Amino acid sequence: MKHLLKVPALAGRAFSSSARQLRNRVPEHQKLFQADNGLPVHLKGGTVDALLYRATMTITLGGTCYSLYWLLKASMPQKKA
């Protein structure tokens, strides 16, 4: 039972500000995303953003085409065998 009483103290220590200091990278990201380089904001992150964008668009277009195919197939009359 004693180990259960220690859990709140351990959890508080893990989230306290003295456990680990993180560097503030917000100004760096602000400079990156506010730069006037002609790219839309969803592509300013680099190659990873471009790959995620392309994968998302591929899945979206594929799903749209698949849905339209099944709607077209469902709208056609069934052939009697």
C-alpha positions in Angstrom: 0.0 0.0 0.0 2.9 2.3 0.6 3.9 2.3 -3.1 0.5 3.6 -4.0 1.0 6.6 -1.8 4.3 7.5 -3.6 2.6 7.7 -7.0 1.4 11.4 -6.7 4.8 12.5 -5.6 6.5 10.7 -8.5 4.0 12.0 -11.0 4.5 15.6 -9.7 8.2 15.3 -10.0 8.0 14.1 -13.6 6.0 17.2 -14.6 7.8 19.8 -12.5 9.8 22.5 -14.2 13.0 21.6 -12.5 13.1 18.1 -14.0 14.2 19.1 -17.4 14.6 22.4 -19.2 13.4 22.6 -22.8 14.7 25.1 -25.3 12.1 27.6 -26.7 12.1 27.0 -30.4 9.0 29.0 -31.2 10.9 32.0 -32.6 12.7 29.7 -35.0 9.5 28.2 -36.2 7.9 31.7 -36.5 10.7 32.8 -38.8 10.4 29.6 -40.9 6.6 29.9 -41.3 6.5 33.7 -41.8 9.2 33.8 -44.4 8.0 35.0 -47.8 9.3 32.3 -50.0 6.2 31.7 -52.2 5.3 28.4 -50.5 1.9 27.8 -48.9 2.1 27.4 -45.2 1.3 23.6 -45.3 4.5 23.0 -47.3 6.9 25.3 -45.5 8.0 22.5 -43.2 10.1 20.8 -45.9 10.2 17.4 -47.5 8.2 15.7 -44.8 5.3 18.2 -45.2 5.4 17.7 -49.0 5.2 13.9 -48.6 2.4 14.1 -46.1 0.5 16.5 -48.3 0.9 14.2 -51.3 -0.1 11.1 -49.4 -3.2 12.8 -48.0 -4.2 14.0 -51.5 -3.7 10.5 -53.0 -5.8 8.9 -50.3 -8.5 11.6 -50.7 -8.6 11.3 -54.5 -8.5 7.5 -54.3 -11.4 7.4 -51.8 -13.4 9.8 -53.8 -13.0 7.8 -57.0 -13.8 4.6 -55.1 -17.0 6.1 -53.7 -18.1 7.4 -57.1 -17.5 3.9 -58.6 -19.7 2.3 -56.0 -22.4 5.0 -56.4 -22.4 4.4 -60.1 -22.5 0.7 -59.7 -25.4 0.9 -57.2 -27.3 3.2 -59.6 -27.2 0.7 -62.5 -30.0 -1.9 -62.7 -29.1 -5.5 -61.9 -28.9 -8.0 -64.8 -31.3 -10.9 -64.3 -29.6 -14.2 -64.6 
